[in-house]
C-alpha cells in the first residue's frame, strides 16, 4: 500500500500508537536529551518539563544580545545548498487566505475608492487560529520576568518590544531549506483533533518520505486539519518533541495549526509547549496556521518533501510577530 512512493502501512505500523496522544509516555524516563538511538525522554507532567528545561535551552549559544535564536542555524552555506537544490522552479505559497472582516480577531478592512485609484485601511490581531503568522521571540515568556536568553520582560512595553521583536528577523530575512512532514498524507487522512504527535512518528515520517532532517531546516508539520484546529481541540506536537527539535537543530517550526496539541491532560503551566518552551528556551520561531495543502500536492507530485523556503516578515518595529505568506520553491 504505497502513496506517492511512500509505504503508508509501514508508517502506520511504526507510528500509529505514538500519535495517539501520550499513551507511550506515561513514565518519566530521564532528565537529559537522549539520542534517537536510545529513545526520547518520557514527559507526562509539568514536573517532567521543568526537569528537562536545563537541557532544552539555547540561552547564550549565539552570544550576548542575540535576537535571532534558532534562525542563526540557517547559515549562508546552508542557504546556498537549499537554493541549489531547486529543480522545477514550481511554487507553493503557504499563507492562508483570510477575510479580515469576517474571520480575523478585531478585524476591520475597508477600501477607499477615489477618482483615480483606491487604498486600504486594515486592522487585525494576527495571533490566534486564523491568520498565517510568524511568532517573534518576544511573543512568549520563559517566566513572568524573563524572555528568551534571560532578558527582562521589562522590554515589553505598550509602545512595542524593545528587543526580540519581529523587526530583528525582518531585517535579516528568512530563507533556507524547508521540509514538509506530511503526517496527514501518510496517515491516509487528517489526524484527529487532540492527537499529540510523538517524536518517533516524526522520524518515521521522514524515513518513509526518504527525507533527511538537517541542522538549520525549517520543518512544517501537516496534520490536515487546517481551520479545524481550534484553541480547545487541535492536533500538534507532544512535549516529547521538544528534545527532538533541540537535537535536530531545527531553525523554524511551522504547522497548519499552532503546532501545539490540545487538550493535553496532566499539563497546566506547560500546556502549550511549542509556545511556552520552544519560543523562549530554544529560541525557535513558529509559523502558525500555514496552508500546507498546495505544498502537500506539489511535494507528492514531485516525490520530494524538501524545498527552498523564503519569507519576509514585515518590518514592524517592536511587533510580537507578523502576518506572513511563506513561499516554497521545489
C-alpha positions as CSV (number, residue, x, y, z in Angstrom):
1,X,0.0,0.0,0.0
2,X,2.0,2.9,-1.3
3,X,1.0,6.5,-1.8
4,X,3.3,8.7,-4.0
5,X,6.2,6.3,-3.4
6,X,5.7,6.1,0.4
7,X,4.9,2.9,2.2
8,X,1.9,4.1,4.3
9,X,1.4,0.7,6.0
10,X,5.0,0.8,7.3
11,X,4.5,4.3,8.7
12,X,1.2,3.4,10.4
13,X,2.8,0.4,12.0
14,X,5.7,2.5,13.3
15,X,3.8,5.5,14.4
16,X,0.1,4.9,15.0
17,X,0.3,4.2,18.7
18,X,2.9,7.0,19.1
19,X,0.5,9.6,17.6
20,X,-2.4,8.7,19.8
21,X,-1.9,11.4,22.4
22,X,0.6,10.3,25.0
23,X,-0.1,6.7,25.7
24,X,3.6,5.9,25.2
25,X,4.9,8.5,27.6
26,X,3.3,7.8,31.0
27,X,6.6,7.4,32.8
28,X,9.4,9.9,33.4
29,X,12.4,8.2,31.9
30,X,15.2,10.7,32.1
31,X,16.2,14.3,32.7
32,X,18.5,14.7,29.7
33,X,18.0,14.9,26.0
34,X,18.7,11.4,24.7
35,X,19.9,10.5,21.2
36,X,17.4,8.9,18.9
37,X,19.3,5.6,19.2
38,X,18.4,5.5,22.9
39,X,14.9,6.8,22.6
40,X,13.4,10.2,23.7
41,X,12.6,11.1,27.3
42,X,9.2,10.4,28.7
43,X,7.3,13.6,29.6
44,X,4.0,13.3,31.3
45,X,3.7,16.2,33.6
46,X,4.7,19.8,34.3
47,X,7.4,18.5,36.7
48,X,8.9,16.4,33.8
49,X,9.1,19.5,31.6
50,X,10.7,21.6,34.3
51,X,13.3,18.8,35.0
52,X,14.2,18.9,31.3
53,X,14.4,22.7,30.8
54,X,18.2,22.9,31.5
55,X,18.7,20.6,28.5
56,X,16.3,22.4,26.3
57,X,17.8,25.9,26.4
58,X,19.8,27.7,23.7
59,X,20.4,30.7,26.0
60,X,23.9,32.1,25.4
61,X,24.6,29.8,22.5
62,X,24.8,32.7,20.0
63,X,26.4,35.3,22.3
64,X,25.1,38.3,24.2
65,X,22.1,40.3,22.9
66,X,21.1,37.6,20.4
67,X,17.7,38.3,18.8
68,X,17.5,35.6,16.1
69,X,17.6,32.5,18.2
70,X,17.5,29.3,16.1
71,X,17.5,31.3,12.9
72,X,21.2,31.6,13.4
73,X,21.3,28.0,12.3
74,X,20.5,29.0,8.7
75,X,24.0,29.8,7.6
76,X,24.8,31.3,4.2
77,X,26.3,27.9,3.2
78,X,23.1,26.1,4.1
79,X,21.1,28.8,2.3
80,X,23.1,28.3,-0.9
81,X,22.8,24.5,-0.6
82,X,19.0,24.8,-0.3
83,X,18.7,27.2,-3.3
84,X,20.9,24.9,-5.4
85,X,18.5,22.0,-4.8
86,X,15.7,23.8,-6.7
87,X,14.8,21.7,-9.7
88,X,11.4,22.5,-11.3
89,X,11.0,26.1,-10.1
90,X,7.4,25.4,-9.2
91,X,6.0,27.4,-6.2
92,X,3.5,26.7,-3.4
93,X,2.5,29.6,-1.2
94,X,1.9,28.7,2.4
95,X,-0.2,31.7,3.6
96,X,-3.9,31.1,4.4
97,X,-6.4,33.4,2.6
98,X,-8.3,35.4,5.2
99,X,-11.4,37.5,5.1
100,X,-10.3,40.1,7.6
101,X,-13.8,41.4,8.3
102,X,-15.4,38.0,8.7
103,X,-12.6,36.0,10.4
104,X,-9.8,38.0,11.9
105,X,-9.8,38.9,15.6
106,X,-10.7,42.6,15.9
107,X,-10.6,42.6,12.1
108,X,-11.5,45.6,10.1
109,X,-10.9,46.1,6.3
110,X,-12.3,48.9,4.2
111,X,-11.3,50.1,0.8
112,X,-11.4,53.8,0.0
113,X,-12.3,54.3,-3.7
114,X,-11.1,57.6,-5.1
115,X,-11.3,59.2,-8.5
116,X,-8.1,57.6,-9.9
117,X,-7.3,54.8,-7.5
118,X,-8.0,53.1,-4.2
119,X,-6.4,52.3,-0.9
120,X,-7.0,50.1,2.1
121,X,-7.4,50.5,5.8
122,X,-6.8,47.3,7.8
123,X,-6.7,46.4,11.4
124,X,-6.4,42.9,13.0
125,X,-4.9,40.7,15.6
126,X,-2.8,38.1,13.7
127,X,-2.1,35.9,16.7
128,X,-4.7,33.2,17.2
129,X,-6.0,30.4,14.9
130,X,-7.0,32.3,11.7
131,X,-4.2,34.2,10.1
132,X,-0.9,32.7,8.9
133,X,1.7,34.5,11.0
134,X,5.3,34.3,12.4
135,X,5.7,34.4,16.2
136,X,8.7,36.5,17.2
137,X,10.9,35.5,20.2
138,X,9.4,38.2,22.4
139,X,5.9,36.7,22.0
140,X,6.1,34.1,24.7
141,X,7.9,34.4,28.1
142,X,10.1,31.9,29.8
143,X,8.9,33.2,33.2
144,X,6.9,36.3,34.1
145,X,10.2,38.1,34.5
146,X,12.3,36.6,31.6
147,X,12.3,36.4,27.8
148,X,14.4,34.3,25.5
149,X,18.1,34.4,26.5
150,X,17.2,35.6,30.0
151,X,16.3,39.1,29.0
152,X,13.9,41.0,31.2
153,X,10.2,41.2,30.3
154,X,10.6,45.0,31.0
155,X,11.4,45.1,27.4
156,X,7.7,44.5,26.6
157,X,6.1,48.0,26.6
158,X,2.9,49.5,25.2
159,X,5.0,51.1,22.5
160,X,6.3,47.7,21.4
161,X,9.1,45.2,22.2
162,X,12.4,47.0,22.9
163,X,14.2,43.7,21.9
164,X,13.3,40.3,20.4
165,X,10.6,41.9,18.1
166,X,9.9,40.7,14.6
167,X,11.9,43.6,13.2
168,X,15.2,41.8,14.0
169,X,14.1,38.8,11.9
170,X,12.7,41.1,9.2
171,X,16.0,42.9,8.9
172,X,17.8,39.7,8.2
173,X,15.0,37.9,6.2
174,X,14.4,34.2,6.5
175,X,15.3,31.8,3.7
176,X,16.7,28.3,3.6
177,X,15.8,24.6,3.4
178,X,12.3,23.7,4.2
179,X,10.9,20.2,4.9
180,X,7.3,19.0,4.9
181,X,6.5,16.1,7.2
182,X,3.1,15.2,5.7
183,X,1.6,13.3,8.6
184,X,-1.9,13.6,7.1
185,X,-0.9,12.1,3.8
186,X,0.9,9.3,5.4
187,X,-2.0,8.7,7.8
188,X,-4.4,8.4,4.9
189,X,-6.3,11.5,6.0
190,X,-6.3,14.3,8.6
191,X,-5.2,13.4,12.1
192,X,-8.0,13.6,14.7
193,X,-8.3,16.8,16.8
194,X,-6.5,16.3,20.0
195,X,-3.8,14.0,18.7
196,X,-0.4,14.7,20.2
197,X,2.3,13.6,17.7
198,X,5.3,11.9,19.3
199,X,8.9,12.3,18.1
200,X,9.0,8.6,16.9
201,X,6.3,9.5,14.4
202,X,8.3,12.4,13.1
203,X,11.3,10.2,12.5
204,X,9.0,7.5,10.9
205,X,7.5,10.1,8.6
206,X,10.9,11.4,7.5
207,X,12.1,7.8,6.9
208,X,9.0,6.9,4.8
209,X,9.4,10.1,2.8
210,X,13.1,9.4,2.4
211,X,13.8,12.9,3.6
212,X,16.8,13.7,5.8
213,X,16.2,16.2,8.6
214,X,19.3,18.5,8.6
215,X,20.5,21.2,11.0
216,X,19.1,24.6,10.1
217,X,15.9,23.2,8.5
218,X,12.6,24.9,8.6
219,X,10.2,22.0,9.4
220,X,6.5,22.2,8.6
221,X,4.1,19.6,10.1
222,X,0.9,18.9,8.1
223,X,-1.9,17.5,10.3
224,X,-4.5,18.0,7.5
225,X,-6.9,19.7,10.0
226,X,-6.3,23.3,8.9
227,X,-9.1,25.5,10.3
228,X,-10.5,22.5,12.3
229,X,-7.6,23.2,14.7
230,X,-9.0,25.3,17.5
231,X,-7.8,26.5,20.8
232,X,-9.9,23.8,22.6
233,X,-9.2,20.9,20.3
234,X,-6.2,20.7,17.9
235,X,-3.6,18.3,16.7
236,X,0.1,19.2,17.3
237,X,3.3,18.1,18.8
238,X,3.7,16.5,22.2
239,X,6.1,17.8,24.8
240,X,8.4,14.8,23.9
241,X,9.1,16.5,20.6
242,X,11.0,19.3,22.3
243,X,14.2,17.3,22.7
244,X,13.7,16.2,19.1
245,X,13.7,19.8,17.9
246,X,16.7,20.6,20.0
247,X,18.7,17.6,18.9
248,X,17.9,18.1,15.2
249,X,18.8,21.9,15.4
250,X,15.6,22.9,13.8
251,X,15.6,26.6,12.8
252,X,11.9,27.2,12.5
253,X,8.8,25.2,13.1
254,X,5.5,25.6,11.2
255,X,2.2,23.9,11.1
256,X,-1.4,24.1,9.8
257,X,-2.4,24.8,13.4
258,X,-0.3,26.4,16.1
259,X,1.9,23.3,16.5
260,X,0.6,22.5,20.0
261,X,-1.9,19.7,20.7
262,X,-4.9,20.2,22.9
263,X,-6.3,19.1,25.2
264,X,-3.3,17.5,27.0
265,X,-4.3,16.2,30.4
266,X,-1.6,16.4,33.1
267,X,-0.2,19.8,32.0
268,X,-1.1,23.3,33.1
269,X,1.9,25.6,33.1
270,X,3.4,23.9,30.1
271,X,0.2,23.0,28.4
272,X,1.4,24.6,25.1
273,X,5.0,23.5,24.9
274,X,5.8,24.7,21.4
275,X,4.9,28.2,22.5
276,X,5.8,28.2,26.3
277,X,9.1,26.3,25.8
278,X,10.2,26.3,22.2
279,X,10.0,30.0,21.7
280,X,11.6,31.3,24.9
281,X,14.0,28.5,25.7
282,X,15.0,27.1,22.3
283,X,14.7,30.5,20.6
284,X,12.6,28.7,18.0
285,X,10.3,31.0,15.8
286,X,6.9,29.5,14.9
287,X,4.7,29.9,11.9
288,X,1.1,29.2,12.9
289,X,-1.9,28.4,10.6
290,X,0.1,27.7,7.4
291,X,-1.9,26.5,4.5
292,X,0.0,23.3,3.6
293,X,-2.5,21.8,1.1
294,X,-0.9,23.0,-2.1
295,X,2.6,22.2,-0.8
296,X,1.4,18.7,0.0
297,X,0.2,18.1,-3.5
298,X,3.3,19.6,-5.1
299,X,5.7,17.5,-2.9
300,X,3.7,14.3,-3.7
301,X,3.7,15.0,-7.4
302,X,7.5,15.6,-7.4
303,X,8.2,12.9,-4.9
304,X,10.3,15.2,-2.8
305,X,9.5,16.8,0.5
306,X,12.3,19.3,0.8
307,X,12.3,22.7,-0.8
308,X,13.7,26.2,-0.7
309,X,11.6,28.3,1.6
310,X,11.6,32.1,2.0
311,X,9.5,34.6,3.9
312,X,9.9,38.2,4.6
313,X,8.0,39.4,7.8
314,X,7.0,43.0,7.8
315,X,9.5,45.4,9.3
316,X,7.2,46.4,12.2
317,X,9.3,47.9,14.9
318,X,8.8,46.2,18.2
319,X,6.0,43.9,17.0
320,X,5.4,40.5,18.5
321,X,5.2,38.9,15.1
322,X,3.9,39.4,11.6
323,X,1.4,38.1,9.2
324,X,3.4,36.2,6.5
325,X,3.0,34.3,3.3
326,X,5.9,31.9,3.1
327,X,6.9,30.7,-0.4
328,X,8.2,27.1,-1.1
329,X,10.1,26.5,-4.3
330,X,10.8,23.0,-5.5
